[in-house]
Amino acid sequence: MTLLWPAALVLLVLVPLGILLTRRIDARRRLRVTALSGTLAPVTNTRPAHRALDRMAGVLVVVAFGVLIVALARPQATIAVPRLEGTLMLTFDVSASMAATDAEPSRLEAAKATAREIVARRPQGVVIGVVAFSNAGMTVQAPTQDTAAVLTAIDRLAPTEGTSLADGIASTVETIEASRAATPADYYSSRSPDPTEAPTVDPGSDASTVIVLFSDGENTTDQEPASAAQLAADRGMRFVVMGQGTKEGVELDLDGFVVQTRLDEATLTRIADVTAGTYVAPGDADPAGTVYSDLERRLVARTEEQELTAVVAALGLLLLVAGTALSLARTGVVP
């Protein structure tokens, strides 16, 4: 357990001071009674059981004040919170070919617009993450329910260099597994080792996970995209592949070199098929509906920092009421 305002614990010194002050007041009261009556103040409830009850009232009140001071320090603890959760990963091809203008205003900007629509329609309980890849894969936003953070990550994306679909897919799988292993506040990674071995399941069997791939399908590395997609398929993760561009393609000027770039639907369809997913051609009328139609939520336990101020304060008040009630019942006075 940690405290947000630990300086408030300084007030605990008031508890023993209060005890001493109370005893002095009680002693003076007894002296006045003795002076007025000419005899010692009568002592009641001298049996051990009665004395224990009388002392218990005071102890409860003292403990109550201590607990209330701890509540002022705002205690918090890391606890496992169960909730229904689905995971949606937005994986963007940010290679140079995504700057092509056979989609308005460009392939990447069209993909980002579709992604924003998907984020805007996020159902309750779905966490969304963002992965970008060119000739390597990189996580830019771990899965989160903070739609503003996701939109900010999408807005930062810009075309860079070559294309490695395999690295992008592998980084996406790593990010999902990392987010399920723990719930870090921030997560950043560049692709390093392949994901750790996990039990193989049927493709598409994890209905709580969907990976949306935005790409034109062009691959400039020797790594086979379908083989990398098998990593996701073996974990039951399903791809919804959003094709970007046109089959006819367009010429693109890359630092003085003119290249022809076009939509490779065959590669993208193969990725979708390997994972028992769906290929969505450019111009689909309802991409968000396609993404969320079969995305389910599963029960998970996430470790979160929870403030316990209300719980501790309630305990302190309960002890205070119990001590006061017991004192009133035994002696007729507030301790």
ZILINTA-V25266 format. One record per helix or strand of 2 or more residues. SS is the DSSP state (@ for helix, = for strand). FROM is the first residue (numbers start at 1). TO is the last residue. If there is no record, write none. Layout:
{{SS/FROM/TO} {SS/FROM/TO}}
This chain:
{{=/2/3} {@/6/37} {@/48/72} {=/75/93} {@/96/99} {@/107/120} {=/126/133} {=/137/144} {@/147/155} {@/165/181} {=/189/190} {=/209/215} {@/225/234} {=/238/243} {=/250/254} {=/257/261} {@/265/274} {=/278/280} {@/287/292} {=/298/307} {@/309/331}}
